[in-house]
């Protein structure tokens, strides 16, 4: 979470990847269920259309397509992976459209699917809960952000994800420290800042920053 940046339409174009190189984990939901092939093909078309619209910066069209993809995943009995991926991308678009409550709701639903498939506290569950933490931090809901950071960061440490992506996690810990400071946990904030500094010192080179969810939209 790069500090000091505000998400803009241009910044969002082409950003269909996981922050800090971790989005690939979202696709790690195990494949299950007896899918309806017609619904599956329709789902894939809507997901591709959503990705294309998001890349162009047409967030309203992306929202429509991801919503339809999720509907097809549900009625066609597609896998938790497919429904979870659709919900995750749908929630990201909602967050960028300033529909914050709905975004959090569907991020949490995607996270529940993730936990059901991969197990609570597995490496793959980091991504979905970390996104809820970022959303709440970016819009100034610091107490909520701390709650979700407290769930996400132990997972990252358990699987040494921070060591694999030190520059990105330095930013994450910096934001965590600020959220702690904003909620009156100064001692824990200082510890998080030390962690951020140590990770930044380990990074051989800066990793690409990423933009934030907007607090308000036009």
C-alpha positions in Angstrom: 0.0 0.0 0.0 2.0 2.9 -1.3 1.5 5.9 1.0 0.6 9.3 -0.3 -1.2 8.2 -3.5 -4.8 8.5 -4.4 -6.5 6.1 -6.8 -7.3 7.7 -10.1 -9.0 6.3 -13.2 -5.8 6.2 -15.2 -4.0 4.6 -12.3 -6.6 1.8 -12.1 -6.2 0.9 -15.8 -4.2 -2.2 -16.2 -4.0 -2.8 -12.5 -5.6 -6.2 -12.6 -2.9 -7.9 -10.6 -2.3 -8.6 -7.0 -0.5 -5.8 -5.0 3.1 -6.8 -4.3 2.9 -9.7 -6.7 0.4 -11.6 -4.6 -2.8 -11.6 -6.7 -1.9 -15.0 -8.1 -2.9 -16.5 -4.7 -6.5 -15.5 -5.4 -6.6 -18.1 -8.2 -5.6 -20.8 -5.8 -9.1 -21.8 -4.6 -9.4 -25.6 -5.1 -11.6 -26.7 -8.0 -14.7 -28.5 -7.0 -18.4 -29.0 -8.0 -20.2 -30.3 -11.0 -20.3 -27.2 -13.2 -22.8 -26.5 -15.9 -20.7 -26.1 -19.0 -23.0 -23.5 -20.5 -22.9 -21.4 -17.4 -19.1 -21.9 -17.2 -18.6 -20.5 -20.7 -20.9 -17.6 -19.9 -19.0 -17.0 -16.7 -15.7 -16.9 -18.5 -17.0 -14.5 -21.1 -18.3 -12.1 -18.4 -15.1 -12.3 -16.5 -13.0 -11.5 -19.6 -15.4 -8.6 -20.4 -15.0 -7.3 -16.8 -11.3 -7.5 -17.0 -11.3 -5.6 -20.4 -13.6 -2.9 -19.1 -11.6 -2.5 -15.9 -8.4 -2.2 -17.9 -10.0 0.6 -20.1 -11.2 2.3 -16.9 -14.9 1.7 -17.6 -15.6 0.7 -14.0 -19.4 0.8 -14.4 -19.3 -1.7 -17.2 -16.8 -3.8 -15.3 -19.2 -3.9 -12.3 -22.0 -5.2 -14.6 -19.9 -7.9 -16.1 -18.4 -9.2 -12.9 -21.9 -9.2 -11.3 -23.2 -11.3 -14.1 -20.2 -13.6 -13.8 -20.9 -14.2 -10.2 -24.6 -14.9 -11.0 -23.6 -17.5 -13.5 -21.1 -19.0 -11.0 -24.0 -19.4 -8.5 -26.7 -20.7 -10.8 -24.4 -22.9 -12.7 -22.9 -24.6 -9.6 -19.4 -23.5 -10.6 -16.4 -24.0 -8.3 -15.7 -21.9 -5.2 -12.6 -20.7 -7.0 -14.7 -19.3 -9.8 -17.3 -17.7 -7.6 -14.6 -16.4 -5.2 -12.6 -14.8 -8.0 -15.7 -13.2 -9.5 -16.7 -11.8 -6.1 -13.1 -10.5 -5.4 -12.9 -8.6 -8.7 -16.5 -7.3 -8.3 -15.7 -6.0 -4.8 -12.6 -4.2 -6.0 -14.7 -2.4 -8.6 -17.3 -1.5 -6.0 -14.5 -0.1 -3.8 -13.2 2.0 -6.7 -16.7 3.3 -7.3 -16.9 4.4 -3.6 -19.6 1.7 -2.8 -17.5 0.9 0.3 -20.1 -1.0 2.4 -21.0 -3.3 -0.5 -17.3 -3.8 -1.4 -16.5 -4.9 2.1 -19.5 -7.2 2.2 -18.4 -9.1 -1.0 -14.7 -9.1 -0.1 -15.7 -10.9 3.1 -17.9 -13.3 1.2 -14.9 -14.1 -1.1 -12.8 -14.5 2.0 -15.2 -17.0 3.5 -15.1 -19.1 0.3 -11.4 -18.9 0.4 -11.3 -20.1 4.0 -13.8 -22.9 3.3 -11.7 -24.3 0.5 -8.1 -23.6 1.7 -8.6 -23.7 5.5 -8.5 -20.8 7.9 -5.1 -19.2 8.2 -3.7 -20.8 5.0 -1.3 -18.8 2.9 -4.0 -18.3 0.2 -6.4 -16.6 2.6 -4.0 -13.7 3.1 -5.0 -12.0 -0.1 -8.7 -11.7 0.6 -8.5 -10.5 4.2 -5.6 -8.1 3.4 -7.8 -6.4 0.7 -10.5 -5.7 3.3 -7.8 -4.2 5.6 -6.5 -2.0 2.8 -10.0 -0.9 1.8 -10.8 0.2 5.4 -7.5 1.8 5.9 -7.8 3.8 2.7 -11.2 5.2 3.5 -10.2 6.1 7.1 -11.9 3.3 9.0 -8.8 2.7 11.1 -10.3 0.5 13.9 -11.7 -1.9 11.3 -8.4 -1.8 9.3 -6.5 -2.8 12.4 -8.9 -5.8 13.0 -8.2 -7.1 9.5 -4.5 -6.3 9.5 -4.3 -8.3 12.7 -5.8 -11.3 10.9 -3.8 -10.9 7.7 -0.2 -10.2 8.9 0.3 -13.3 11.1 -0.6 -15.3 8.0 2.1 -13.4 6.0 4.7 -14.0 8.7 3.8 -17.7 9.2 4.5 -18.4 5.5 7.4 -15.9 5.2 5.4 -13.9 2.6 6.9 -10.6 4.0 10.5 -12.0 3.4 9.6 -12.9 -0.2 8.2 -9.4 -0.9 10.0 -7.1 1.6 9.4 -3.8 -0.2 5.6 -4.4 -0.6 5.2 -5.6 3.0 7.2 -2.6 4.3 4.4 -0.5 2.9 1.8 -2.7 4.4 3.4 -2.5 7.9 3.7 1.3 7.5 0.0 1.5 6.9 -0.7 -0.9 9.8 1.4 1.4 12.0 -0.5 4.4 11.0 -3.8 2.7 11.6 -2.6 1.6 15.1 -1.5 5.2 15.8 -4.8 6.5 14.7 -6.6 4.2 17.2 -4.3 5.0 20.1 -2.0 1.9 20.1 1.2 3.9 20.0 3.4 1.1 21.3 2.2 -1.5 18.7 2.5 1.2 16.1 6.2 1.7 17.0 6.8 -2.1 16.7 5.1 -2.1 13.2 7.3 0.8 12.1 10.4 -1.1 13.1 9.2 -4.1 11.1 8.6 -1.9 8.1 12.1 -0.4 8.4 13.7 -3.8 8.7 11.8 -5.1 5.6 12.7 -2.0 3.6 16.3 -2.5 4.5 16.1 -6.1 3.1 14.6 -5.0 -0.2 17.2 -5.1 -3.0 15.2 -2.6 -5.0 11.8 -0.9 -4.7 8.8 -2.8 -5.9 6.1 -1.0 -7.9 3.7 0.9 -5.7 0.0 0.7 -6.1 -2.8 3.1 -5.7 -5.5 3.4 -3.1 -9.3 3.1 -2.8 -10.8 6.5 -3.0 -12.6 8.0 0.0 -15.0 9.8 -2.3 -16.0 9.7 -6.0 -17.3 12.3 -8.4 
